[in-house]
């Protein structure tokens, strides 16, 4: 089982990468729009992991 810090790090990384991808899609046409759906799901997963990073924490 992963520790709280590892979960927080993974969740934060997912949030950062997906945020950068969504901003890149909004600002340029270099990234296909189909990645927006994947990025939004990744943001949701990252937020869930960060929210559950502490023991006995419910989201």
N, C-alpha and C positions, 0 to 999 in steps of 0.2 A: 504494500500500500504506500502511496506517495505521501510525503510529508506535506504539511501546510504550506511551507515556503515553495516547494516544488509545484504544487497545484497553483499557487498564486502566480508564480513565474510563467507557467505554461498558459494560464488564462490571460495574463497580461500580454504575453507575446502574441497570442491569437487575436486579442483586441487590437494591438498595434498594427499587425500585418493587415488585418481586414480593413481597418480604418484607412491605412495608406492606400490600399487597393481601391476602396470606394472613392477616396479623394482623387486618385489618379484617373478613375473612370469619369468623374465629374468634370475634371479640368482638361482632359485631352481625349482624343479619339483613338489613341494608340492601343488602349486596352479594350478588348471586346466587351460589350455590355452584358454578355451572358455570364461573365464572372461576377457580376453584381449580386446575383442570387446566391452564389457560393460564398461570397464575402459576407453577405448578411447572415447566412447560417453560421458562418465561422464566428461572427460577432456575437451571436446568441450563445454559441457554445462557450466562447471565452467568458462572457458575462456569467454564465451558469457555473463554470469552473471556479471563477473568482468568488462568486457568492457562496459556493460550497467548500471553500478552501479551509474553513475552520471546522473543527469537530462539532458535531451536534448543531450545525447551522442549517436552517431550511431556507429555501428561496421561494 
